[in-house]
Amino acid sequence: MNWIINFFKGIAISVATMVPGVSGGTMAIILNVYDDLIHAVGSFFEDWRKHSKLIFQLALGGIVGVLAFSRIIDKALDKFPTLMAFFFIGVILGGIPTLYRKAISIEKSNFNYIFLIVGFVLALFLSGNNEVASIAIESTGIFNIGLLVLAGIIIAVALILPGISGSFILLILGLYDVTLDAINTFNIKFLIPVGIGVLIGVVLTTKIIEKLIKKYPGKTYMMILGFVVGSIIAIYPSEATNTNIIYSILALIIGFIIIYFISKKDKE
């Protein structure tokens, strides 16, 4: 039964990752699987039989999520961008109480709130500017393959760190539409080098985060909470108007309720 739950968590994480501004890492925290995933990847070779089960279950769900929902999300974002933004704001808000309780239960210290502020500011800084030169995306040639691997590493860091959207990073790199198209058309020449970069980035990033969680758990979780709260500002749609505010609030409430009760059930 547990593998089915992890499978659906993998789907939810992958769906969140595909939405610009929404963080897959944040979703993993909300679904109470972040710590286990970081430990499984960071300490994989210490007990690969045990850790591979969780990784496989989440990865399988992630792959299914990408294949099943990439077109749907693309169309939904195109037709209902404001409603989608408010829904995911609700999702993030619904998970904040659980994350806050976890942060203060590990270590109660007013000093740790400084790390919350630092995380908040960093999230705003990292998600606030998408006017960056696009990476060349020709799928042939050693140089361009190297760029795609590098892009994959950058994406992996965003995937692992809560509050930083992997899809937003793709937008910054000029690769969001191309990546969705590559997934939908199974463009192997593009997907393989990016995938290799993602694997390298995931291994390196999880090692660092695992050490921080072990050595400075309270401070690390407060900074993560800051990242998560900061991501709400990044997601808030600039095109939000009074004409669709009722539907937007409704979408926010639905997102909040779904994740709040999932988080509560996971805690029990």
C-alpha positions as a Markdown table, in Angstrom:
| # | Residue | x | y | z |
|---|---|---|---|---|
| 1 | Met | 0.0 | 0.0 | 0.0 |
| 2 | Asn | 2.9 | 2.4 | 0.8 |
| 3 | Trp | 4.3 | 2.1 | -2.7 |
| 4 | Ile | 1.0 | 3.2 | -4.2 |
| 5 | Ile | 1.0 | 6.3 | -1.9 |
| 6 | Asn | 4.6 | 7.1 | -3.0 |
| 7 | Phe | 3.7 | 6.5 | -6.6 |
| 8 | Phe | 0.9 | 9.2 | -6.4 |
| 9 | Lys | 3.2 | 11.5 | -4.5 |
| 10 | Gly | 5.7 | 11.2 | -7.4 |
| 11 | Ile | 2.9 | 12.2 | -9.8 |
| 12 | Ala | 2.0 | 15.2 | -7.6 |
| 13 | Ile | 5.7 | 16.3 | -7.4 |
| 14 | Ser | 6.1 | 16.0 | -11.2 |
| 15 | Val | 2.9 | 18.0 | -11.9 |
| 16 | Ala | 4.1 | 20.8 | -9.5 |
| 17 | Thr | 7.5 | 20.8 | -11.2 |
| 18 | Met | 6.0 | 21.4 | -14.6 |
| 19 | Val | 4.2 | 24.6 | -13.5 |
| 20 | Pro | 6.4 | 27.7 | -13.7 |
| 21 | Gly | 6.8 | 29.3 | -10.3 |
| 22 | Val | 5.8 | 26.1 | -8.4 |
| 23 | Ser | 8.5 | 24.1 | -6.7 |
| 24 | Gly | 8.7 | 20.3 | -6.8 |
| 25 | Gly | 10.8 | 20.4 | -3.6 |
| 26 | Thr | 8.0 | 22.4 | -1.9 |
| 27 | Met | 5.5 | 19.8 | -3.0 |
| 28 | Ala | 7.8 | 17.0 | -1.6 |
| 29 | Ile | 7.9 | 18.8 | 1.8 |
| 30 | Ile | 4.1 | 19.3 | 1.8 |
| 31 | Leu | 3.6 | 15.6 | 1.1 |
| 32 | Asn | 6.1 | 14.7 | 3.9 |
| 33 | Val | 8.5 | 12.8 | 1.6 |
| 34 | Tyr | 11.3 | 15.4 | 1.3 |
| 35 | Asp | 13.6 | 14.2 | 4.1 |
| 36 | Asp | 13.3 | 10.5 | 3.1 |
| 37 | Leu | 14.0 | 11.4 | -0.6 |
| 38 | Ile | 17.0 | 13.5 | 0.3 |
| 39 | His | 18.4 | 10.7 | 2.5 |
| 40 | Ala | 17.7 | 8.0 | -0.1 |
| 41 | Val | 19.5 | 9.8 | -2.9 |
| 42 | Gly | 22.3 | 11.3 | -0.7 |
| 43 | Ser | 23.1 | 7.9 | 1.0 |
| 44 | Phe | 22.1 | 5.7 | -1.9 |
| 45 | Phe | 25.2 | 3.5 | -1.9 |
| 46 | Glu | 25.2 | 2.9 | 1.8 |
| 47 | Asp | 22.0 | 0.8 | 1.5 |
| 48 | Trp | 21.0 | 0.8 | -2.2 |
| 49 | Arg | 18.4 | -2.0 | -1.9 |
| 50 | Lys | 16.4 | 0.0 | 0.7 |
| 51 | His | 16.8 | 3.4 | -0.9 |
| 52 | Ser | 16.2 | 2.3 | -4.4 |
| 53 | Lys | 12.6 | 1.3 | -3.5 |
| 54 | Leu | 11.6 | 4.8 | -2.5 |
| 55 | Ile | 13.4 | 6.4 | -5.4 |
| 56 | Phe | 11.9 | 4.0 | -7.9 |
| 57 | Gln | 8.3 | 4.5 | -6.6 |
| 58 | Leu | 8.6 | 8.3 | -6.7 |
| 59 | Ala | 10.4 | 8.3 | -10.1 |
| 60 | Leu | 7.8 | 6.0 | -11.6 |
| 61 | Gly | 5.1 | 8.3 | -10.4 |
| 62 | Gly | 7.1 | 11.3 | -11.7 |
| 63 | Ile | 7.5 | 9.8 | -15.2 |
| 64 | Val | 3.8 | 8.9 | -15.4 |
| 65 | Gly | 2.9 | 12.4 | -14.2 |
| 66 | Val | 5.0 | 14.1 | -16.9 |
| 67 | Leu | 3.7 | 11.8 | -19.7 |
| 68 | Ala | 0.1 | 12.1 | -18.6 |
| 69 | Phe | -0.2 | 15.7 | -17.6 |
| 70 | Ser | 2.4 | 17.7 | -19.6 |
| 71 | Arg | -0.1 | 18.5 | -22.4 |
| 72 | Ile | -3.0 | 19.1 | -19.9 |
| 73 | Ile | -0.9 | 21.5 | -17.8 |
| 74 | Asp | 0.4 | 23.3 | -20.9 |
| 75 | Lys | -3.2 | 23.9 | -22.1 |
| 76 | Ala | -4.5 | 24.8 | -18.6 |
| 77 | Leu | -1.7 | 27.4 | -18.1 |
| 78 | Asp | -2.5 | 28.8 | -21.4 |
| 79 | Lys | -6.3 | 29.1 | -20.9 |
| 80 | Phe | -6.6 | 29.6 | -17.1 |
| 81 | Pro | -3.2 | 31.1 | -15.9 |
| 82 | Thr | -4.7 | 33.1 | -13.0 |
| 83 | Leu | -6.8 | 30.2 | -11.7 |
| 84 | Met | -3.8 | 27.8 | -11.9 |
| 85 | Ala | -1.6 | 30.3 | -10.1 |
| 86 | Phe | -4.1 | 30.8 | -7.2 |
| 87 | Phe | -4.7 | 27.0 | -7.0 |
| 88 | Phe | -1.0 | 26.4 | -6.4 |
| 89 | Ile | -0.7 | 29.3 | -4.0 |
| 90 | Gly | -3.4 | 27.5 | -2.0 |
| 91 | Val | -1.4 | 24.3 | -2.2 |
| 92 | Ile | 1.7 | 26.0 | -0.8 |
| 93 | Leu | -0.3 | 27.8 | 1.9 |
| 94 | Gly | -1.9 | 24.5 | 2.9 |
| 95 | Gly | 1.5 | 22.9 | 3.5 |
| 96 | Ile | 3.1 | 25.8 | 5.5 |
| 97 | Pro | 1.5 | 25.0 | 8.9 |
| 98 | Thr | 3.0 | 21.5 | 8.8 |
| 99 | Leu | 6.4 | 22.7 | 7.7 |
| 100 | Tyr | 6.4 | 25.5 | 10.4 |
| 101 | Arg | 5.5 | 23.0 | 13.2 |
| 102 | Lys | 8.3 | 20.7 | 12.0 |
| 103 | Ala | 10.8 | 23.6 | 12.0 |
| 104 | Ile | 10.1 | 24.7 | 15.6 |
| 105 | Ser | 9.7 | 21.2 | 17.0 |
| 106 | Ile | 13.3 | 20.4 | 16.0 |
| 107 | Glu | 14.9 | 23.5 | 17.6 |
| 108 | Lys | 13.1 | 26.4 | 19.3 |
| 109 | Ser | 15.2 | 29.5 | 18.9 |
| 110 | Asn | 14.4 | 33.1 | 18.0 |
| 111 | Phe | 17.7 | 33.3 | 16.2 |
| 112 | Asn | 16.5 | 30.7 | 13.6 |
| 113 | Tyr | 14.0 | 33.2 | 12.3 |
| 114 | Ile | 16.9 | 35.1 | 10.7 |
| 115 | Phe | 17.3 | 32.0 | 8.5 |
| 116 | Leu | 13.6 | 32.2 | 7.6 |
| 117 | Ile | 14.1 | 35.8 | 6.4 |
| 118 | Val | 17.3 | 34.8 | 4.5 |
| 119 | Gly | 15.4 | 32.0 | 2.7 |
| 120 | Phe | 12.5 | 34.3 | 1.9 |
| 121 | Val | 14.8 | 36.9 | 0.4 |
| 122 | Leu | 16.8 | 34.3 | -1.6 |
| 123 | Ala | 13.6 | 32.9 | -3.0 |
| 124 | Leu | 12.5 | 36.3 | -4.2 |
| 125 | Phe | 16.0 | 37.0 | -5.7 |
| 126 | Leu | 16.3 | 33.7 | -7.5 |
| 127 | Ser | 12.8 | 33.8 | -9.0 |
| 128 | Gly | 12.5 | 37.5 | -9.7 |
| 129 | Asn | 14.4 | 37.9 | -12.9 |
| 130 | Asn | 13.7 | 36.0 | -16.1 |
| 131 | Glu | 15.4 | 38.4 | -18.5 |
| 132 | Val | 18.5 | 36.2 | -18.8 |
| 133 | Ala | 20.1 | 35.2 | -22.1 |
| 134 | Ser | 18.7 | 31.9 | -23.4 |
| 135 | Ile | 20.9 | 28.9 | -23.8 |
| 136 | Ala | 21.5 | 27.7 | -27.4 |
| 137 | Ile | 19.3 | 24.7 | -27.8 |
| 138 | Glu | 20.5 | 23.1 | -31.0 |
| 139 | Ser | 20.4 | 19.4 | -30.2 |
| 140 | Thr | 23.6 | 18.5 | -32.1 |
| 141 | Gly | 27.3 | 19.3 | -31.5 |
| 142 | Ile | 29.5 | 18.7 | -28.5 |
| 143 | Phe | 29.2 | 22.3 | -27.3 |
| 144 | Asn | 25.4 | 22.4 | -27.3 |
| 145 | Ile | 25.2 | 19.0 | -25.7 |
| 146 | Gly | 27.5 | 20.3 | -22.9 |
| 147 | Leu | 25.2 | 23.3 | -22.5 |
| 148 | Leu | 22.2 | 21.0 | -22.2 |
| 149 | Val | 24.0 | 18.9 | -19.5 |
| 150 | Leu | 24.9 | 22.1 | -17.7 |
| 151 | Ala | 21.2 | 23.2 | -17.9 |
| 152 | Gly | 20.2 | 19.9 | -16.5 |
| 153 | Ile | 22.5 | 20.4 | -13.5 |
| 154 | Ile | 21.0 | 23.9 | -12.9 |
| 155 | Ile | 17.5 | 22.5 | -13.2 |
| 156 | Ala | 18.3 | 19.7 | -10.7 |
| 157 | Val | 19.4 | 22.3 | -8.0 |
| 158 | Ala | 16.0 | 24.0 | -8.5 |
| 159 | Leu | 14.2 | 20.7 | -8.3 |
| 160 | Ile | 15.8 | 19.8 | -5.0 |
| 161 | Leu | 15.7 | 23.2 | -3.3 |
| 162 | Pro | 12.2 | 24.1 | -2.0 |
| 163 | Gly | 10.7 | 27.3 | -3.1 |
| 164 | Ile | 12.6 | 27.4 | -6.4 |
| 165 | Ser | 10.7 | 26.4 | -9.4 |
| 166 | Gly | 12.4 | 24.0 | -11.9 |
| 167 | Ser | 10.0 | 25.1 | -14.6 |
| 168 | Phe | 10.8 | 28.8 | -13.8 |
| 169 | Ile | 14.5 | 28.0 | -14.2 |
| 170 | Leu | 13.6 | 26.4 | -17.6 |
| 171 | Leu | 11.9 | 29.7 | -18.6 |
| 172 | Ile | 15.0 | 31.6 | -17.5 |
| 173 | Leu | 17.2 | 29.4 | -19.6 |
| 174 | Gly | 14.8 | 29.6 | -22.6 |
| 175 | Leu | 14.1 | 25.9 | -22.4 |
| 176 | Tyr | 10.6 | 25.6 | -21.0 |
| 177 | Asp | 8.6 | 25.3 | -24.3 |
| 178 | Val | 11.4 | 23.3 | -25.9 |
| 179 | Thr | 11.5 | 20.8 | -23.0 |
| 180 | Leu | 7.7 | 20.3 | -23.0 |
| 181 | Asp | 7.8 | 19.8 | -26.8 |
| 182 | Ala | 10.7 | 17.4 | -26.4 |
| 183 | Ile | 8.7 | 15.4 | -23.8 |
| 184 | Asn | 5.6 | 15.3 | -26.0 |
| 185 | Thr | 7.6 | 14.3 | -29.1 |
| 186 | Phe | 10.1 | 12.1 | -27.3 |
| 187 | Asn | 13.1 | 14.0 | -28.6 |
| 188 | Ile | 15.9 | 11.8 | -27.3 |
| 189 | Lys | 18.7 | 13.9 | -28.6 |
| 190 | Phe | 17.5 | 16.7 | -26.3 |
| 191 | Leu | 16.2 | 14.7 | -23.3 |
| 192 | Ile | 19.3 | 12.5 | -22.8 |
| 193 | Pro | 21.9 | 15.3 | -22.1 |
| 194 | Val | 19.4 | 17.2 | -20.0 |
| 195 | Gly | 18.6 | 14.0 | -18.1 |
| 196 | Ile | 22.3 | 13.3 | -17.5 |
| 197 | Gly | 22.8 | 16.8 | -16.1 |
| 198 | Val | 19.7 | 16.4 | -13.8 |
| 199 | Leu | 21.1 | 13.2 | -12.4 |
| 200 | Ile | 24.5 | 14.8 | -11.7 |
| 201 | Gly | 22.9 | 17.9 | -10.1 |
| 202 | Val | 20.5 | 15.8 | -8.0 |
| 203 | Val | 23.3 | 13.7 | -6.5 |
| 204 | Leu | 25.5 | 16.7 | -5.7 |
| 205 | Thr | 22.7 | 18.9 | -4.2 |
| 206 | Thr | 21.1 | 16.1 | -2.1 |
| 207 | Lys | 24.5 | 15.4 | -0.5 |
| 208 | Ile | 24.8 | 19.0 | 0.6 |
| 209 | Ile | 21.3 | 19.3 | 1.9 |
| 210 | Glu | 21.5 | 16.0 | 3.8 |
| 211 | Lys | 24.6 | 17.2 | 5.6 |
| 212 | Leu | 22.9 | 20.5 | 6.5 |
| 213 | Ile | 19.7 | 18.8 | 7.8 |
| 214 | Lys | 21.9 | 16.5 | 10.0 |
| 215 | Lys | 24.1 | 19.2 | 11.3 |
| 216 | Tyr | 21.8 | 22.3 | 11.5 |
| 217 | Pro | 18.2 | 20.9 | 11.3 |
| 218 | Gly | 16.4 | 23.8 | 12.9 |
| 219 | Lys | 18.2 | 26.5 | 10.9 |
| 220 | Thr | 17.9 | 24.5 | 7.6 |
| 221 | Tyr | 14.2 | 24.0 | 8.0 |
| 222 | Met | 13.6 | 27.6 | 8.8 |
| 223 | Met | 15.5 | 28.6 | 5.7 |
| 224 | Ile | 13.5 | 26.1 | 3.7 |
| 225 | Leu | 10.3 | 27.6 | 5.1 |
| 226 | Gly | 11.5 | 31.0 | 4.0 |
| 227 | Phe | 12.1 | 29.6 | 0.5 |
| 228 | Val | 8.5 | 28.2 | 0.4 |
| 229 | Val | 6.9 | 31.4 | 1.6 |
| 230 | Gly | 9.0 | 33.5 | -0.8 |
| 231 | Ser | 7.8 | 31.3 | -3.7 |
| 232 | Ile | 4.2 | 32.5 | -3.2 |
| 233 | Ile | 5.2 | 36.0 | -4.2 |
| 234 | Ala | 6.9 | 34.6 | -7.3 |
| 235 | Ile | 3.8 | 32.7 | -8.3 |
| 236 | Tyr | 1.3 | 35.5 | -7.7 |
| 237 | Pro | -0.1 | 36.4 | -11.2 |
| 238 | Ser | 0.4 | 40.0 | -12.4 |
| 239 | Glu | -2.7 | 39.7 | -14.5 |
| 240 | Ala | -5.0 | 39.0 | -11.5 |
| 241 | Thr | -8.1 | 41.3 | -11.7 |
| 242 | Asn | -11.3 | 41.9 | -9.8 |
| 243 | Thr | -13.3 | 40.2 | -12.6 |
| 244 | Asn | -12.0 | 36.8 | -11.7 |
| 245 | Ile | -11.2 | 37.3 | -8.1 |
| 246 | Ile | -14.1 | 35.0 | -6.8 |
| 247 | Tyr | -13.0 | 32.1 | -9.0 |
| 248 | Ser | -9.4 | 32.7 | -8.0 |
| 249 | Ile | -10.2 | 32.7 | -4.3 |
| 250 | Leu | -12.2 | 29.5 | -4.8 |
| 251 | Ala | -9.2 | 27.9 | -6.6 |
| 252 | Leu | -6.9 | 29.0 | -3.7 |
| 253 | Ile | -9.3 | 27.5 | -1.1 |
| 254 | Ile | -9.5 | 24.2 | -3.0 |
| 255 | Gly | -5.7 | 23.9 | -3.2 |
| 256 | Phe | -5.4 | 24.8 | 0.5 |
| 257 | Ile | -7.9 | 22.3 | 1.7 |
| 258 | Ile | -6.6 | 19.4 | -0.4 |
| 259 | Ile | -3.0 | 19.8 | 0.8 |
| 260 | Tyr | -3.9 | 20.8 | 4.4 |
| 261 | Phe | -5.8 | 17.5 | 4.9 |
| 262 | Ile | -3.2 | 15.4 | 3.0 |
| 263 | Ser | -0.5 | 16.9 | 5.3 |
| 264 | Lys | -2.6 | 16.3 | 8.4 |
| 265 | Lys | -3.3 | 12.7 | 7.4 |
| 266 | Asp | 0.4 | 12.1 | 6.7 |
| 267 | Lys | 1.3 | 13.5 | 10.2 |
| 268 | Glu | -1.2 | 11.1 | 11.8 |
